[in-house]
Amino acid sequence: MRYREVSLIAILVLTLLSSLGLPAPPAGTTTIEVPGARDTVVSGINNSGDVVGSGHGGAAGGKGFVFRQGFFNIVEIPAAGETQALGINGRGDVVGYYTKGGSGHGFLLRQGQGTAITMDFPGALQTQAFGVNDRGDVVGSYVDLAGNHGFLLRQGVYSTIDVPGAGFTAATEINDPGEVVGFYIAGAKSGPARGFVLRQGILATVTVPGASETSASGINNRGDIAGAYRTSDGLQHGYVLRQGKYVTVDIPGVAFTTVTGINERGAIVGNSGPVNEVSFIHGFVMTP
């Protein structure tokens, strides 16, 4: 595992949006941009405030990172075509995805250092690891001839997570009590996405009222859920679901906002863009 540290002073979102002539976001919001990458996609945050994500495009694209105390620590699997860091727990263990030899594999990097452990669901064509809790349980998704499925890896044993009747299921995060969130597509794989939470074997749908699509990407130990939803006009918004109430999260003046993670302190991470979800994506951290 190649793991190098690059010094960076985080640029305030205020500075970015002022240069674009856009309204300033709420206080406590900071942008995250990987130097040399066209786009920065933030995927998760732990209770210490360490953030994981990936750079895309440009000279620094195709690599994952851990952003900790003002420094980028680049995560790169040797000889991989692409590396994405997607989840981090309180110990600093990082999970993610890399491509090599035409296929994709999940990985686990203990405390963000050393040699990565490859994770492949048995018989799968592709595997992605999205989230890890402090007990070492890992969730993600895998692809086989039957389609896309979620999975849980606990104490070395893989188990499938499939929403009944869904043509597509992905498990995106797990908290320390073992509650899992993710999203699914019912029936045909091209239908609208719906979020879900799995608690003590009971599955419940997570859907923002009035939304055409909803995904769930993060859950903390209090059971607060974070994710994104799409409205009929095609715009995306972030949200936090706390004690049964949905709160929308939007960076002012941009066309889309997604929330991808939430920690115990209520800090959230996500992504936003001024035009659409494939143009100049910036990560952000928003603290309460």
N, C-alpha and C positions, 0 to 999 in steps of 0.2 A: 504494500500500500504506500503510495506516494502521498506525503502529508506535509505541506509547507505552509508557513505563516506569512501573510502579507499584511503590513500595517495599513490601516485605513481609518480615517476619521469619518464617522457616519455623517452624511449630508442631510440636513433637515429637509423634510418634504416642503416646508415653507419656501426654501431657496429654489427648489426644483419648480414648484408651481408658479412662483413669482416670475421665473424666467420664461415660463410659457404663457404668462398673462392670465393665470387661472386663480380662482379663489384659494385662500389658505385653508388647510385642514384644521381640525381641532388641535388644541395644545396637547402635547404629549405624543404626537405622531412623528415618526422618523422614517425616512426612506432608507432602503438598503439597495445598493447598486454594486455589483462586482466590477472592479476596474478592468476595462478591456472587453467586457461582454456587452452585446447589444441589449439583451434582456436579462433581467434577474427575476427568478421565480422562487418565492419563499414558501416553504412547505410545512414548517412546524416550529414549536417553541417548548422548552422545558421550564420547570419551576425556578431555575436559576436565571432565566432570561436568555439562554443560549438559543440561537436561531439556526435552522438548517434550510438549505435550498440549493439552487443550481443556477449557473450562468448559461446563457444560450446565445449563439451567434458571436461573431467577432473573434479576436485572438484568444479570449479567455472562455469561450463557449465550450460546452460539452463536459464541464467539471462540476462536481458538487462542492459545497462549502459548509463550514460551521462558522457562524459569526458570534464571537465571544469577546466582550469587553473592548469593543472597538477594533478588533482584528478579524480578518478573514483567514480561516484555516482551510486550505483547498484540499478536497477529498477526491482522489483520482485512483481508480483501479489500474494497475499496470497493464498496458497493451489493450485496454478497453477502448471501444469506439466512442462511448459516451458513459459518463457516470452521473447519477442523480442522487443527492442526499435528500431523503424524504421524511425521516422521523428521528427524534432524539429523546432519550429518557433522562431522568435525574442524575444518573451516573455518567452521562455523556456518551453512552452507547449510541451509535448512529446506524440506521438501516436505510436501504435504498435499492437502487437498480443500476445495472450496468449491461452494456451490450458487448458481445465478443463472438466472433465466428458466426455472425448472422442470427444469433439468438440472444434473448434477454434473461438475466439472472438476478435474483435478489441477493443482498449481502448484509452482513452484520459486522460492524467495526467496533470492537470493545474500547470504550472510553475514547473513541475517535482516533485510535493509534494502532500501530502494528499491522498485522496481516489480516485482511478481511476474510470472513467466513462466508462462503457462497451458500445460498439457500435456493434449492430447486424443489418445488412440489413434485412428489413422485409421479412420473409419467407426463408431466406438463411440457408444453412446447415453449412457454414463456412464464417467468415468475417475477413479481415485483413485491418488495417489502415496503409497506407504507408507514407502519407505526410500531413502537416498542414501549412497553411499560417498565417500571422499576423492578418487577419480578422477572423480566426477561422474556415475557410473552410477546410474540410478534404477530402482526396481522398484515394482510396484503391481498394480492389477487394473482390468479394464474389462469393460463389459457390452455385448453386441451381441445380435442376434436369436437367436443360437445359445446364449447363456448367459453365464456369468461366467468370465473367463480371467485368468491372470497375465500380466504383461509385463515386459520389460527394455528400457530406453532407454539406449543406449550410443552416444556420438558422433553424436547426432542420428538414430539409426536405431532404430525400434521392432521388437521381436520378441516373439512370443507364447510364454508358458510354460504348457503344459497337461500335467497328469499324465494319462498314457494311461488311458482308460476312465473318467475322472472327469467328473461332471456340473457340477462347480464347482471352480475353482482360483484361489487368490490368492497372490501373491508379496509377502511382508511386509518382508523386510530383505535387504540385500546388504553383505558386508564388503569390505575392500580387495582381497583375493585374488580376488574375484568369486564367492564362494560365496553361494548364495541359499537362504533358508528361506521357508516359507509353509505353507499347509494346503489340503486338497482334500476333496471329498465324492465318493466313488465311486458311479457309477451315478446313481440318483435324487438330485436336489438336496436332498432332505430327510433323507438318511442321516447316519450319524455322521461327524464330521470326523476327518481324520488329518493329522499334520504331515509335512513333507518337507524334505529338504535336497538341493540340486543342486550337485554338485562336479565340475568339469571334464567336464560333460556327462553325468555319471552321477547318476541320481536314486535316493535312498534314503528309505524311509518312516521317520518319527519317531513312535514310539508308546510311551507310558509303559506298562510291564507292568501288566496288570489294569485299565487305564483303559477306559471306554466311549467316550471321545473324547479326542483330543489335537490341539493346535495348536502351531505353532512361530512365534514372533514376532520373535525377535532372534538375532543371531549376531555374535560379535566376531572379531577377526583371528586369534585362536588356535583358532577353530573351536568354541568353547563355544556351545551353543544354549540359548535361554531360551524358555519358553512356558507353556502351561496345559493342564490335563487335567481331565476330569470322571469321577467315580466312579459306581457303580451307584446310590448314594443321591442323586444329583443335585448333589452339592457340587463346587465347582471348587477346584483347587489349582494353585499355580505350581510350576514346576520349572526346574532347570538341568541340562543334559546336558553332562558334561565327561569326556573320555577314556572314553567308553562307559558311564559311570555316571550314573544319574538321581538327583538330589537334590531332594526335595520342599521347597517354600517356602510356608509358611503364616504369616499374621499370626494370632497366638493369639486365640481368642474371637470371630472373625468367621465368617460363613457361607461366604464365598468369597474366594479370593485368586488373582490372575492375575499372571504376570510377562510384561512386554511388551518389555523390552530389557536388554542387558548390554554393558558396555564392556570395554576391555582390562584394566582394573584389577580386574575382577570385580564392580564395582558393578552392581546390578540395579535396575530400576524396574518398577512395576506398579500394581495397583489392588486395593482390598478393600472389602467392605461388610458391615454387621452383620446384614442380613436376606437380601437376594438381590441379583442383579446389576443391578437397576433401581432400587434404593433407596439414596440417600445414599452414592454412590461416592466414595472418597477415593484419591488417588494416594499413592505412597510411593517413597522411595529407600532402598535398603539397601546399606550399604558394608561390605566385609569387614574 
